[in-house]
Amino acid sequence: MSSMFSAKPRGRPVDRLSLIHRHLHNRPIVEINTPFSTERISQPSEDIPWLPPTRASSEFLPPLQSRSIVKMSQQPEHPTLLIPGPIEFDDAVLQSMSHYSESHVGPAFVATFGETLSMLRKLFQTTNEKSQPFVISGSGTLGWDLVAANLVEPGDEVLVLHTGYFADSFADCFEVYKAKPTQLKAPIGDRPQLDEIEKVLKEKKYRAITVTHVDTSTGVLSEIKALSELVHRVSPDTLVVVDAVCSVGSEEIQFDNWNLDVVLTASQKGIGCPAGLSIMMVSDRAIERFKARKTPPGSYFASFKNWLPIMQSYEAKKPAYFATPSPQLIHALHTSLTQILSRPLEERFAAHKKVSQQVKDHVSKLGLKQLASKPENQANGMTAIYLPEGVTPPDVLPLLAKKGVVFAGGLHKQIAQRYIRFGHMGVSVVDDQRRGDIKKALDALDASIAEVKSS
Ligand SMILES: Cc1ncc(COP(=O)(O)O)c(C=O)c1O
């Protein structure tokens, strides 16, 4: 064991787990500490990794017999995961990960990877051959590094539209690469308005503007089409970058028609594939900008210089190597994309809208308010719900867990103690009739709120 790890006692596994599972037990919520937060610096490093995976969910849940759990097809019984990602996975997606080992440069795997990239073009709705899909091992956060390392240069100005926690983190990422982010913030639950954005865009030259399509901390939906039209009219050289980690697969995105330069996402949310893949679509204009850089990209692993030829080769079904991909995850992504594209995309987005409206109506009938205050800025894949006065997430989340439903606690620093988040994406929505996840969650919410009010 290296001295870095053994310098101080690491504490019991249960204490370390509590950092992650804070919303499942009754102690006060600890300060949020995530890998993409600067607060991580204040945590002793020995508190972060080495979690014994088999203990994770059972530690803080009641005994299995006392939970109300529906058996989901071939999967072991488990509480229904309705946080805003990772989401519940389809059996076929999970089963495709138990693929035997194969060479990552062998013809079979190269064909699967190539098809996966081509399917992403359909999901993002681009027919421009010069748009470039990327699938790289990592998570959504890697998408921020890819943008900051390749598409802006040190000293470049970037306008970051803020609708919650994730804009702060994207701005932090730009600073690491010595770019100059300016955040335009809206009040909690709202989004910056187009006239404000226009005014700011006219003040200086921005290399890129970023917008979080759905901010997972607030459930606020941003309008991408109108924003992109505005940027192209007022500041045509500014690249339009969309953080769509919590929207691809649950919200409509038209890459070509909306004139977008980057849409970045991850595998574990609306796409319904286990976590571990950073997924991105980049316009030909952005690729040209990359090629015209005056300075080399500020990262080795995240450099387009290294990944561009690899992605192009895979899509042309030719073997190539820069860093080893995860064949099993690519198989899972191939399966989930095949499922998604087997039905018209409009149907999928309509199903998410319908279920979202049902959830939001139910929440209002319960007398609860959402963080996203206006109907037009409410996401369709999740709902962030204010709790009754004086009630905190640790009061409610264990009650939901007892009923076999896992929601998430608050994530917006200023109000984290006052709300919970309900993710309704992917199979829980499109396979709602068969699975019954949404009804189960709404029943559990009704009962838990009633219990907490009467206690
Ligand atoms: C909007 C948004 N952006 C970025 C991220 C970071 O993605 P990841 O946790 O996969 O690194 C998340 C994660 O939830 C997110 O919701």
The ligand as an SDF file (V2000), in Angstrom:
LIG
                    3D

 16 16  0  0  0  0  0  0  0  0999 V2000
  -25.9650   18.3820  -16.2400 C   0  0  0  0  0  0  0  0  0  0  0  0
  -24.7970   17.5630  -15.8220 C   0  0  0  0  0  0  0  0  0  0  0  0
  -23.5970   17.8510  -16.3130 N   0  0  0  0  0  0  0  0  0  0  0  0
  -22.5130   17.1270  -15.9940 C   0  0  0  0  0  0  0  0  0  0  0  0
  -22.6020   16.0700  -15.1250 C   0  0  0  0  0  0  0  0  0  0  0  0
  -21.3920   15.2830  -14.7840 C   0  0  0  0  0  0  0  0  0  0  0  0
  -21.5610   13.9800  -15.2890 O   0  0  0  0  0  0  0  0  0  0  0  0
  -20.8720   12.7230  -14.6100 P   0  0  0  0  0  0  0  0  0  0  0  0
  -21.3620   12.6180  -13.2160 O   0  0  0  0  0  0  0  0  0  0  0  0
  -21.3040   11.5670  -15.4770 O   0  0  0  0  0  0  0  0  0  0  0  0
  -19.4110   12.9540  -14.6640 O   0  0  0  0  0  0  0  0  0  0  0  0
  -23.8290   15.7300  -14.5860 C   0  0  0  0  0  0  0  0  0  0  0  0
  -23.9680   14.6230  -13.6310 C   0  0  0  0  0  0  0  0  0  0  0  0
  -25.0020   14.3500  -13.0770 O   0  0  0  0  0  0  0  0  0  0  0  0
  -24.9550   16.4920  -14.9490 C   0  0  0  0  0  0  0  0  0  0  0  0
  -26.1570   16.1980  -14.4650 O   0  0  0  0  0  0  0  0  0  0  0  0
  1  2  1  0
  2  3  1  0
  2 15  2  0
  3  4  2  0
  4  5  1  0
  5  6  1  0
  5 12  2  0
  6  7  1  0
  7  8  1  0
  8  9  2  0
  8 10  1  0
  8 11  1  0
 12 13  1  0
 12 15  1  0
 13 14  2  0
 15 16  1  0
M  END
$$$$
